[in-house]
Amino acid sequence: MTNAVIECILSRSAAKYYDPAAGLSDDQIRELVRIGTSAPTSFHLQNWRFIAVRTPEAKARLSPIAWNQPAIMDAAVTFVIVGQLADASVIPDRLAPLVAAGVMPASMVPEWEMPARDLYKNFPQRQRDEAMRTGTFGAAAIIYAARSMGLGSTPMIGFDAEGVHREYGLAENEMPVMLLAVGLERSGNWAQKPRRPVNDVLSFL
């Protein structure tokens, strides 16, 4: 059984080679991020930001912080995926559009905020875990959206996190989750690499 979505997922592979002459418009970049922000977040926190590094000058500044990986310079854009520490105090603001649209009653907002406060407030590791989880969900959505648009992508964890923090003025509650290059591929990239057998990673209970 297959369909376009499944085929998109199963055919994706991290790109190594990009066409450096092929760019993306700002509207195309916005659309990728719009799709990325449709990914799930805990309590609808939406605790992420996306920095689109797309000009030659901006790429040149990012490259040494990202270990001079070729994708930084060659891909049309590299997103700095930024996760924000989970903070329950933002929940009323995040849920306000749902209340205004009649999706949920205002009386339900504290029912989301209070358990989130209990879950995160005194647990810094949970706050950080949620930032990483949220950013990863958003990045994954962009990866598959890019694939569906005929573009390649390269998620990268090889970078100086403190350097990224300084270069882009990240707030104290923010952290770089990963870099994600996106652009038109050129020849030479591999197909998706074989994965471990399902029986090796799946348990039925």
URKA-V830602 format. One record per helix or strand. SS is the DSSP state (hx for helix, st for strand). FROM is the first residue (numbers start at 1). LEN is the number of residues. Records with the same first field share a line. If there is no record, write none. Layout:
SS->FROM-LEN + FROM-LEN
This chain:
hx->4-8 + 26-11 + 42-3 + 56-10 + 70-5 + 88-13 + 106-15 + 124-25 + 161-7 + 198-4
st->14-1 + 18-1 + 48-6 + 77-8 + 152-5 + 174-10 + 185-1
